[in-house]
């Protein structure tokens, strides 16, 4: 297959998905020609999409059976409405029947779709429970984050429920987006136009350094594919064991230590320093492999 | 807070400590001990409160796992204006703290702890996702205010005129604030009225908890969410 680089950030949801999985292996469920659109957008005279902004289906990746969903950030910021959310939740239920090696969520979303905010919020809550249930059944869910909308709002929470979070340097992961914080709390709190600051708070490298993402990869669909393939091999060999009391107690400690250690911190610069990176400028320019190596990973 | 505690559990049937915006303790409902985990003052949920909630859940799980008694139910007393909006909380990874709370809730469910949320103030957006919506059953007191965003802010963001939203909100529960809308959509199971005996309501709610997530089915039955159940079933059956 072609190894030509495909920019993950710029690619559409469909391009990403099709380049990520094995060629011609993707079989879509509820494809656009069935036209499951959002009646709520129609009622507000807002544009609709025939897939409601998310593509779901079955595929194989490096020969492993997977279920996969890809959110379209260019449609309403990838935001979750009733139909969009139901497709994602249905996919999790399908996973309990199909028992794929993993479910892949190509997240590109600002969270709840405001035009149908209540339906979106409830859908995300249902998706949270469904992701947890799927993983309790031994099927890992992976979040792949590298699109233009990142993973924010409820989708930021869903992403952190996933057994693996694969992010690119351009990927962003958080809860409240910089624009929301600036609007409510003022530009002094968070200047959303300060791109370097936004990157140091929500970007892939700081998320990886903090342990909020499990893997950092280049902004290339093939890099996402190769990391995903590696992880699928591992999960195919050894089934996911879901977190029990011991693991969550340990997690509690880790999060408490982090909150204390960074109690006064408002800039990712400190987190990079604590992770062993001396010069901030170096971190920003550092190739992904070098960054991972410095974090103590074998590349 | 004591007035609320007395109405929910009866006088002298509760021992709940107030620690800033966080509430923690125990109460007796229908002769059995329940754990109480709550927030007040429209708490903005941050990493610190998330850790307190998660720790309280883990404590109940581990205490009951060590004894032969039945897992105690957990009552969440919900009052949140949403997640705390700050650069510091974002940098810490507040979404990760919320995910941790959700995982603790799921573990409690697996261990057999029934979970009921009682909204006694506000339940808003991300704060509600982290604290409240993960319970088996969600109940709202009459003064409960439940929303993602108020209509004026929504009008500004979506550029749809406020007057138009007001009219459409009469026809559809899908975007406008209100506990009733969430009831119609299946995310709030019970609306308690001022004249109800909340002690009896709570006992009834505990008796009706379900392990499965039935919210989409409820939303369909109550004609508030017609598509969620159908589309999810379609994908699950494909």
Boltz contact constraints between the chains, C-beta under 6 A:
constraints:
  - contact:
      token1: [A, 29]
      token2: [B, 235]
      max_distance: 6.0
  - contact:
      token1: [A, 29]
      token2: [B, 238]
      max_distance: 6.0
  - contact:
      token1: [A, 30]
      token2: [B, 235]
      max_distance: 6.0
  - contact:
      token1: [A, 40]
      token2: [B, 174]
      max_distance: 6.0
  - contact:
      token1: [A, 44]
      token2: [B, 160]
      max_distance: 6.0
  - contact:
      token1: [A, 82]
      token2: [B, 227]
      max_distance: 6.0
  - contact:
      token1: [A, 82]
      token2: [B, 228]
      max_distance: 6.0
  - contact:
      token1: [A, 83]
      token2: [B, 227]
      max_distance: 6.0
  - contact:
      token1: [A, 83]
      token2: [B, 231]
      max_distance: 6.0
  - contact:
      token1: [A, 86]
      token2: [B, 228]
      max_distance: 6.0
  - contact:
      token1: [A, 86]
      token2: [B, 231]
      max_distance: 6.0
  - contact:
      token1: [A, 86]
      token2: [B, 232]
      max_distance: 6.0
  - contact:
      token1: [A, 87]
      token2: [B, 235]
      max_distance: 6.0
  - contact:
      token1: [A, 89]
      token2: [B, 232]
      max_distance: 6.0
  - contact:
      token1: [A, 90]
      token2: [B, 232]
      max_distance: 6.0
  - contact:
      token1: [A, 90]
      token2: [B, 235]
      max_distance: 6.0
  - contact:
      token1: [A, 90]
      token2: [B, 236]
      max_distance: 6.0
  - contact:
      token1: [A, 91]
      token2: [B, 235]
      max_distance: 6.0
  - contact:
      token1: [A, 93]
      token2: [B, 236]
      max_distance: 6.0
  - contact:
      token1: [A, 94]
      token2: [B, 235]
      max_distance: 6.0
  - contact:
      token1: [A, 94]
      token2: [B, 236]
      max_distance: 6.0
  - contact:
      token1: [A, 112]
      token2: [B, 148]
      max_distance: 6.0
  - contact:
      token1: [A, 114]
      token2: [B, 154]
      max_distance: 6.0
  - contact:
      token1: [A, 114]
      token2: [B, 157]
      max_distance: 6.0
  - contact:
      token1: [A, 114]
      token2: [B, 158]
      max_distance: 6.0
  - contact:
      token1: [A, 115]
      token2: [B, 158]
      max_distance: 6.0
  - contact:
      token1: [A, 116]
      token2: [B, 174]
      max_distance: 6.0
  - contact:
      token1: [A, 116]
      token2: [B, 175]
      max_distance: 6.0
  - contact:
      token1: [A, 117]
      token2: [B, 148]
      max_distance: 6.0
  - contact:
      token1: [A, 117]
      token2: [B, 149]
      max_distance: 6.0
  - contact:
      token1: [A, 117]
      token2: [B, 175]
      max_distance: 6.0
  - contact:
      token1: [A, 118]
      token2: [B, 174]
      max_distance: 6.0
  - contact:
      token1: [A, 118]
      token2: [B, 181]
      max_distance: 6.0
  - contact:
      token1: [A, 118]
      token2: [B, 185]
      max_distance: 6.0
  - contact:
      token1: [A, 119]
      token2: [B, 174]
      max_distance: 6.0
  - contact:
      token1: [A, 121]
      token2: [B, 148]
      max_distance: 6.0
  - contact:
      token1: [A, 122]
      token2: [B, 185]
      max_distance: 6.0
  - contact:
      token1: [A, 122]
      token2: [B, 187]
      max_distance: 6.0
  - contact:
      token1: [A, 125]
      token2: [B, 129]
      max_distance: 6.0
  - contact:
      token1: [A, 125]
      token2: [B, 133]
      max_distance: 6.0
  - contact:
      token1: [A, 126]
      token2: [B, 213]
      max_distance: 6.0
  - contact:
      token1: [A, 128]
      token2: [B, 102]
      max_distance: 6.0
  - contact:
      token1: [A, 129]
      token2: [B, 213]
      max_distance: 6.0
  - contact:
      token1: [A, 132]
      token2: [B, 106]
      max_distance: 6.0
  - contact:
      token1: [A, 154]
      token2: [B, 129]
      max_distance: 6.0
  - contact:
      token1: [A, 156]
      token2: [B, 95]
      max_distance: 6.0
  - contact:
      token1: [A, 157]
      token2: [B, 95]
      max_distance: 6.0
  - contact:
      token1: [A, 157]
      token2: [B, 98]
      max_distance: 6.0
  - contact:
      token1: [A, 157]
      token2: [B, 99]
      max_distance: 6.0
  - contact:
      token1: [A, 160]
      token2: [B, 95]
      max_distance: 6.0
  - contact:
      token1: [A, 160]
      token2: [B, 96]
      max_distance: 6.0
  - contact:
      token1: [A, 160]
      token2: [B, 99]
      max_distance: 6.0
  - contact:
      token1: [A, 161]
      token2: [B, 99]
      max_distance: 6.0
  - contact:
      token1: [A, 174]
      token2: [B, 90]
      max_distance: 6.0
  - contact:
      token1: [A, 175]
      token2: [B, 83]
      max_distance: 6.0
  - contact:
      token1: [A, 175]
      token2: [B, 94]
      max_distance: 6.0
  - contact:
      token1: [A, 175]
      token2: [B, 95]
      max_distance: 6.0
  - contact:
      token1: [A, 175]
      token2: [B, 126]
      max_distance: 6.0
  - contact:
      token1: [A, 176]
      token2: [B, 85]
      max_distance: 6.0
  - contact:
      token1: [A, 181]
      token2: [B, 85]
      max_distance: 6.0
  - contact:
      token1: [A, 184]
      token2: [B, 85]
      max_distance: 6.0
  - contact:
      token1: [A, 185]
      token2: [B, 85]
      max_distance: 6.0
  - contact:
      token1: [A, 189]
      token2: [B, 87]
      max_distance: 6.0
  - contact:
      token1: [A, 190]
      token2: [B, 87]
      max_distance: 6.0
  - contact:
      token1: [A, 201]
      token2: [B, 90]
      max_distance: 6.0
  - contact:
      token1: [A, 201]
      token2: [B, 91]
      max_distance: 6.0
  - contact:
      token1: [A, 210]
      token2: [B, 93]
      max_distance: 6.0
  - contact:
      token1: [A, 212]
      token2: [B, 93]
      max_distance: 6.0
  - contact:
      token1: [A, 212]
      token2: [B, 96]
      max_distance: 6.0
  - contact:
      token1: [A, 245]
      token2: [B, 61]
      max_distance: 6.0
  - contact:
      token1: [A, 245]
      token2: [B, 62]
      max_distance: 6.0
  - contact:
      token1: [A, 248]
      token2: [B, 103]
      max_distance: 6.0
  - contact:
      token1: [A, 248]
      token2: [B, 104]
      max_distance: 6.0
  - contact:
      token1: [A, 248]
      token2: [B, 107]
      max_distance: 6.0
  - contact:
      token1: [A, 249]
      token2: [B, 58]
      max_distance: 6.0
  - contact:
      token1: [A, 251]
      token2: [B, 100]
      max_distance: 6.0
  - contact:
      token1: [A, 252]
      token2: [B, 54]
      max_distance: 6.0
  - contact:
      token1: [A, 255]
      token2: [B, 100]
      max_distance: 6.0
  - contact:
      token1: [A, 256]
      token2: [B, 51]
      max_distance: 6.0
  - contact:
      token1: [A, 259]
      token2: [B, 47]
      max_distance: 6.0
  - contact:
      token1: [A, 266]
      token2: [B, 87]
      max_distance: 6.0
  - contact:
      token1: [A, 266]
      token2: [B, 88]
      max_distance: 6.0
